């Protein structure tokens, strides 16, 4: 069953597809911000202020949700189920998953799949 859902180019969300280049343009900055927040969290490690800790939690949750949603939509782009993104919780398998997401070509470039339409679909 084909989805009539349009190409999803947003940062958050789990439905639709995202091409490799759009994935890279979003995933790399999210990862960099995640690392910067991690370093900032190390600096603030001695702080036991609940407000500061809650801000870090909200930022981490947002970044996690964004990166997980991007992985799901990237998997959808080559007609794979988003459940494979759960490999991101397995050490070393998460690195292999990210490499795979960057390396894998989209399923038929000019055809819709069960997760939606490709970016430049004319039909």
C-alpha positions as CSV (number, residue, x, y, z in Angstrom):
1,X,0.0,0.0,0.0
2,X,1.5,3.3,-1.1
3,X,1.3,6.3,1.2
4,X,0.2,9.7,-0.2
5,X,2.2,11.5,2.4
6,X,4.4,14.2,1.1
7,X,8.2,14.3,1.4
8,X,9.0,15.2,5.0
9,X,11.9,17.7,5.3
10,X,11.2,18.7,8.9
11,X,13.6,18.1,11.8
12,X,11.1,16.4,14.0
13,X,8.7,13.6,13.1
14,X,8.7,9.9,12.2
15,X,6.5,9.7,9.1
16,X,7.6,10.2,5.5
17,X,11.0,10.1,3.9
18,X,14.2,12.1,3.9
19,X,16.9,11.9,1.3
20,X,20.6,11.3,2.1
21,X,21.7,14.9,1.6
22,X,18.9,16.4,3.6
23,X,19.6,13.8,6.3
24,X,23.2,14.8,6.5
25,X,22.3,18.5,6.6
26,X,20.2,17.9,9.7
27,X,21.9,15.0,11.4
28,X,25.4,16.4,11.5
29,X,24.4,19.7,13.2
30,X,22.2,17.8,15.6
31,X,25.1,15.6,16.5
32,X,27.5,18.6,16.9
33,X,25.0,20.4,19.2
34,X,24.6,17.1,21.1
35,X,28.3,16.9,21.7
36,X,28.5,20.6,22.7
37,X,25.7,20.1,25.2
38,X,27.5,17.0,26.5
39,X,30.7,19.1,27.1
40,X,28.7,21.8,28.7
41,X,27.1,19.2,30.9
42,X,30.5,18.1,32.0
43,X,31.4,21.6,33.0
44,X,28.1,22.0,34.9
45,X,28.5,18.5,36.5
46,X,29.2,19.9,40.0
47,X,26.1,22.1,39.8
48,X,23.1,20.5,41.6
49,X,20.7,23.2,40.5
50,X,17.4,21.5,39.5
51,X,16.7,24.2,36.9
52,X,20.0,23.8,35.1
53,X,19.6,20.0,35.1
54,X,16.1,20.2,33.8
55,X,17.2,22.5,30.9
56,X,19.9,19.9,30.0
57,X,17.3,17.1,30.1
58,X,14.9,19.1,27.8
59,X,17.7,19.8,25.4
60,X,18.9,16.2,25.4
61,X,15.4,14.9,24.9
62,X,14.8,17.2,22.0
63,X,18.1,16.3,20.3
64,X,17.4,12.6,20.9
65,X,13.9,12.9,19.4
66,X,15.3,14.8,16.4
67,X,18.1,12.3,15.7
68,X,15.8,9.3,16.2
69,X,13.2,10.7,13.9
70,X,15.7,11.5,11.2
71,X,17.0,7.9,11.3
72,X,13.5,6.5,11.0
73,X,12.7,8.7,8.0
74,X,16.1,7.9,6.4
75,X,15.2,4.2,6.8
76,X,11.8,4.9,5.2
77,X,13.6,6.5,2.2
78,X,14.9,3.1,1.1
79,X,11.7,1.3,2.0
80,X,13.0,-0.2,5.3
81,X,11.0,-0.2,8.5
82,X,11.8,2.4,11.1
83,X,12.1,-0.3,13.7
84,X,15.7,-0.8,12.5
85,X,16.5,2.5,14.2
86,X,16.3,0.7,17.5
87,X,19.8,-0.6,16.7
88,X,21.0,2.9,17.8
89,X,20.7,1.6,21.4
90,X,23.2,-1.2,20.8
91,X,26.9,-0.2,21.3
92,X,28.9,-0.4,18.0
93,X,25.7,-1.3,16.1
94,X,24.7,2.3,16.4
95,X,27.9,3.4,14.6
96,X,27.2,0.8,11.9
97,X,23.6,2.1,11.6
98,X,24.8,5.7,11.1
99,X,27.4,4.7,8.5
100,X,24.7,2.7,6.7
101,X,22.2,5.6,6.8
102,X,24.8,7.9,5.2
103,X,25.9,5.2,2.6
104,X,22.6,3.7,1.4
105,X,21.0,5.0,-1.7
106,X,17.3,5.8,-1.8
107,X,15.0,3.2,-3.1
108,X,13.7,4.0,-6.6
109,X,14.6,7.6,-7.0
110,X,11.6,8.3,-9.1
111,X,9.0,6.1,-7.5
112,X,6.9,6.4,-4.3
113,X,7.3,3.6,-1.8
114,X,5.1,2.5,1.1
115,X,6.3,5.4,3.2
116,X,5.6,8.2,0.9
117,X,6.7,10.2,-2.2
118,X,10.3,11.0,-3.0
119,X,11.5,14.6,-2.8
120,X,11.1,15.6,-6.4
121,X,8.3,13.2,-7.4
122,X,6.4,14.2,-10.5
123,X,3.5,12.1,-11.0
